[in-house]
Amino acid sequence: MKTMKKTILLLITIISMNTIRAQKRSKSSLDIGADLASRYVWRGIEFSDSPVIQPYVEYTLGNLTLGIWASYETGGQVIGQEFDLYASYSFGAVSLGFTDYSFPVDGLSDRYFQLKNHVGELMVSFEGVKKLPLTLMLAMNIYNDNANSIYTKIEYPFKIGDVELSTFIGGGNKIYTVDKDFAITNVGFSASRDVKITSLVSLGMSVSAIFNPNTEDAYLVFLISL
């Protein structure tokens, strides 16, 4: 198992290095920002019971994207914190991605540099094309999850006026469900739009209605992107 983990990480490193060498002249960009959300609900699972701040920094070079994302709860559960590193490479409408998840706990050492405190995930996604604007994704945990839990999601985006909408359905097994068997855990819709503050400044706003049939929970999440 350790050999497989090392091989996967080595392949990701080699692909990233070769991509950077091949795209030295490619257009690059750096984006920083933060989202403010009324609650953190991920794949139909509640990770916080109070508002969260979710900062990020993302660098793009050609088809390669590298980023850091975090979520910090403003009150309530002290376990609702997260710190992620991610990388993805797109092949047209198809992308291959990797995310390293870690979950700091307030008041305790994060022990961040111990791999056992992380969970790694590989993901493949289809971002849709003009004639088929359907988004598909499949993700699997590859380390520190003995069950190698799987999650999959289908999303259909559309537009009404200047409002971007999407409907989605997702499901998983093991860590995502109550009885560990595969089940639908994430059903709902999202609506978002940009609100212009000045000629140079605008805010992204979205509302998501999320239902989890497996846990019999429902959420309405409001988010502002800065």
N, C-alpha and C positions, 0 to 999 in steps of 0.2 A: 504493500500500500504506500509506504514511504517513497519507494522508487517511482511509482506512478505519479505521485504528487510532485516530486522533483522534476520529472520529465515534462509534465504539463506546464509548470512554471518556467522551465527552460525554453519550451517551444514558444510560449507567450513572449518571453524576453527576446528571442531570436527574431520573431515576426516583427516586433516593435522596432528593433534596431535596423532591420532590413528596410522597413517602411520609411523610417526617418532618413536613411541614406538615399533611398530612391526618390525622396520627395523634398530634397533640400531647397529646390526652387519653387515648391508648391506654396500656395497662399496659406498663411497661418493666422490664427486669431486667438485672443485671450479674453475670456468673459468671466466677470465676477458679479456676485449679487447675493440676494437672500430672499427667501419666501417667508411670509408670516401666515401661519395656518391656525384655524380655530381648534384643530385636533389633528393628530397624526394617525391616519389609518392607512395601512400598507397591505395590499392584496387581500382586503377584507378583514384584516386583523387590527384591532385597536392597540396602538403603541403608546398612547398618552391619553390622559383624561383632562388635559388643560391645553391652552394655546402653546404653540411651539415656534421657534425661530430656526430656519433651515438655511444656513449659509452655504455657498459653493464657490468653487473656482474651477474653470474648465479651459483647457488648451486644445486647440484643433490644428492639425497639420495635414492638409490634404484629406485623406479618408480616415486618418487616425485621430482618435479623441482620447484625451487623458483628463481625469478630473478627481476632485475631492468634494465630498458632500457630507453634511452633518445635520443632525436634528437635536435641538436642546429644548427640553420642556421648561416652561416658565413656572410651573408649580405642580402640586399633586404627586404622582408617582415619581420616585427618584430613579426608577429603572428605565424611564422613557428617553434615554439618550442613545445616540448612534453616531458613528464616525466611519465613513466608507471611502475606499479608494476604488476607482474604476477605470477601465480601458475598453475601447471598442474600435473595430475596424469595419468599414462598410465596403461591400462589393456590390455597388449599385443599390438595389432595393433591399438586399440582404445584409445583415450585420452580425458579426460575431463579437460577443462581449464577455468581460470578466469583471466581477465585483468582489472585493474583500470587505466583509462586514465586521465591525466590532461594536461592542455595546458597553460604553463606560458606565460606571455607577457612581453617583455623587457621594463624596465623602470617603471614597476608597480609592486605592491605587488602581489605575486602569490595567496595569500589567500588559501594556500594549505590545511590547516586544516579545511576548510569548505567543507563538503561533496557535497554541491550544485555545486561546481566547478569541480567535477569529473564526469566521465561517466564509468559505470561498464558494463562489457560484459561477458557472459557465452558462451563457445564454446565447441563443440564436434567434434572430427576429427578422420578420419581413415587414418593411415599412409601407408597403403598398405602392401602386402605380396609378397613373391617371385613370385608366380604364377599370382598375380594381383597387379603390382606396381603402383596402382592408388591412389592418395591422394584426400580425400574428407573432406570438413569442412563446418560446419554450426554454425553461431554465431548470438547472439541476445543481444541487450542492455537491461539491467535489472534495471538500475536506472539512473535518470536524462536525460531520453529520453522518453517523454510521448508516443511517437509512437512505442517504443520497436522495433526499426529498425532491420532488418534482413539482413545478408550478407552470401552468400554461394559461394563456389569455388571448382572446379574440376581441378586437375593437373596431368599430366602424365609425369614422368621422364624417360629419357633414356640416353644412353651414346654413344659417337662416339670417339674412341681412348681414350685419357685421359681427354676429355672435357665432363662435366656433362651438360645435356640439359633437358629442361622441357617445355611443352606447357601448357597453363592454360586458363581457362575461369571462370569469376566470375560475380556475380550480386547481387544487393540488392534493397531495397526500402527506402522510407522516406528520411533520411539524405544523402543517397548515390546517389539519382537521382534528376533530374531537376524538374520533375512533381510529385515526391513522390511515383509514382507507381513503381512496380518492373521492373527492366530493367538490361540488360547486361552492366556492367561498366568497366570491366577489362579483356581484351583479349590480349594474346601475347605469348612470349617465352623468356626463359632465358638460357644463356650459362655461365658456370663457370669452372675454373680450378685453381689448386695451382701452383704457380710459385716459384721454389726453389731459394732462395737468397744465402744461405750457406748450409752446411750439417745439420745445426740445425735450420735454419730460413727459412720460406717460407711465401708467401703472397697469400691470396685467392683473386682472381679477377673474376668479373662477369659483364655481360652486359645483360640488359633486355630491350626488345622492348615492350612497353605497349600502348594499344589502348583503348580509352573509347568511344564507339559508342554513349553513352547517351549525353556526352558533346561535342563530335566530336573533341577530343583532341588526340594527339599522343606524346609519349615520348621515348627517348632512354637514359637509365640510366646506368652509369658506377659506379662500386663500388669496393673498395679495403678493404679487411678484415685484420686487424692487430692482 
